[in-house]
Amino acid sequence: MNTSLKMFSLAGKKAVVTGGGRGLGLEMSKALAGAGADVAMMYVSSDKTHDTAAAVGKEFNVHCKAYKADMGNSDEVTKVMDHIFKDFGKIDIFVANAGIAIEGPAETFSMEDWKKIFDVNVHGVFCCVKAAGAHMLETGKGSIILISSMSGLIANRPQPHCGYNASKGAVSMMTKCLAQEWATRGIRVNSINPGYMLTEMLKDVARSDPGLLKKWEEYTPMGRLGNPDELNGAVVYLASDASSYVTGAQLCIDGGYTCV
């Protein structure tokens, strides 16, 4: 293998991906497995994730296993993270991908929904990172990748998204704080900030409101939404030694949305 390509190899690495059984999380799980990592997929809703994990493991000849945990339940998250550590022996890579989005006008937005967003997108992320980071600190090395959003940097339009955007803004700041706190202790912390990605959820939105899809395309300089696999290169790069001097970075993969 070319020396440059070897830097991207994840052979022998152990990765954890929250929300790893579907959508962007599944694509990233496959990307990490394809680069040689064993992968633990954390999920909350579909027990079919066990079958998905087995299929990924078989396809890429790695160990891949599913673990169920509610990101809004800190005790449950900590217990499952400890279980993964015992099963895999170590955690080299942690990808915090799980998240929820609820939109609505700020003046009528439910405080219950606001709390739900933050419980998953912020509190759940920090709980996972805290648990993964504690194990990484024992070995003195690790890569943590938080899936934030361009919505942590800009105000989406035309849909009202205050709660979601505020939660992703918190994730982006969490990235910076953790990066500087653990920089001399071997742990790198970076974020990927996707734009509009053509997941099944967004396809449903586009089908129900074609005008909204056209607006999103209009506001994106590349004139299209991203494909789910277009985060794969970034997640492998940030997980691997190819990014050994990168920490505290926010990598926007948004078709140029945040540059205008």
Disulfide bonds with the S-S distance in Angstrom:
none
